[in-house]
Amino acid sequence: MMSLVPPVGWADVARRADLDVVRAATKQDIDAYRAATKQDIQAVRVDLEHLEHQMNSRMETLESRLTTRIAEAQKQILLAMMGTMLATVIAVSGIAFAAAGLT
């Protein structure tokens, strides 16, 4: 049976105390990574909230600008239509008066 064991000394064999030290160090490392990860996630949340506020502000500005431009365009279209209608009424009236005068 001893022939199956690799030829190493007792210094290469881990003791329970050695495993406890490694376990404690690993737990400390994991706890430190957990805390750092929580901090990183919180920082990302803060950044996302800041970006959300920026985007909302930009969208409100864009909405206001678009509303203003649409209102201006509607006013121009309305004025153009009124001018066209007035010209049409004048032209039809002129034709009606001319026709009335010819008869």
TAQUI-V927565 format. One line per field, one symbol per residue. ss: DSSP state (h for helix, s for strand, l for the rest). burial: 1 if it has 16 or more other C-alpha atoms within 10 Angstrom, else 0. A space follows every 50 residues. Layout:
ss: ???
burial: ???
//
This chain:
ss: lhhhlllllhhhlllhhhhhhhhhhhhhhhhhhhhhhhhhhhhhhhhhhh hhhhhhhhhhhhhhhhhhhhhhhhhhhhhhhhhhhhhhhhhhhhhhhhhh hhl
burial: 00000000000000000000000000000000000000000000000000 00000000000000000000000000000000000000000000000000 000
//
